[in-house]
Amino acid sequence: MKKMAIVIMNIAAVMIIEALAATVGDMTPVLQKAKAELSATLTAIDKDLTDATKKLAAIDRKSDAARKILSAVCKGRAYVYDCSIVDMNGKLILIESENSRKYEGADISFEAPVKELFKTKSPLVSKVSKVLDGSDKIDFEYPIITDKGEFVGAVSLLVSHDKLLEGVIAPLVKDKPCKIWVMQTDGLCIYDQDPAQVNKNIFTDPIFQPFTDLISFAKTVAKEPNGTGSYEFYKKDLEDKTVVKKDAVWDTVKMPANEWRIVAVEIKENLPAPKKTAQ
């Protein structure tokens, strides 16, 4: 009987693995397309910022010509909040955006991305952080270095990450059974089809605490650049309390000094609602 039970258990395990593999096989092409298109978007930003810093290194960085260079970086990018020049003292000497031109002259030397760039003199893409107006943005910080190798400041491009990711991902999953969400390696969800989950940390936010396997899954995602797994969570959004099991596959998009985990998921089955944990 023991041998028969072991055989049955082994068969069940194989069936589960095969079912997950089939689901992953369906999701992987969508995930890879999302990764490729997001990488292409980020590469284009990198190129334009690199070109802009080279041009700005050779001209008056408070001039109308400098403003036109910043404007060109912003053009056609609805997710850009503003583009600015930071001087050697960490002050915003020029801002190309009606949203935040009032901050010209402000000191941002205390902001973590600025501190890091001034230390490394290398391009970086920050994690989500609060900017001067209190909103959450991602900061692309690129050094301005002259032909003589002199560091003279930086270009800062503030991006609404949810808008950027929505523009790339939403068309790819439209009418598809799978969905995609994106997470920083610190557990912060930076994109989801449900806006209420964006800018919430899966590791720590109370909303996610009843779903211990989701937290465990997210921690694995944070540690590993790619893989497969499953977890339980609400079917659609925080308003829909139907709990389902979701199969998942993830991969990584790399940027200067940062990484994003892209997770594709597909609903497997409905489950009972989770028990509330004691507060």
Secondary structure, 3 states (H helix, E strand, C coil): CHHHHHHHHHHHHHHHHHHHHHHHHHHHHHHHHHHHHHHHHHHHHHHHHHHHHHHHCCCCCCCHHHHHHHHHHHCCCCCEEEEEEECCCCEEEEEECCCCHHHCCCECCCCHHHHHHHHHCCCEECCCEECCCCCEEEEEEEEEECCCCCEEEEEEEEECHHHHHHHHHHHHHCCCCEEEEEEECCCEEEECCCHHHCCCECCCCHHHCCCHHHHHHHHHHHHCCCEEEEEEEECCCCCCCCEEEEEEEEEEEEECCEEEEEEEEEEEEEECCCCCCCC
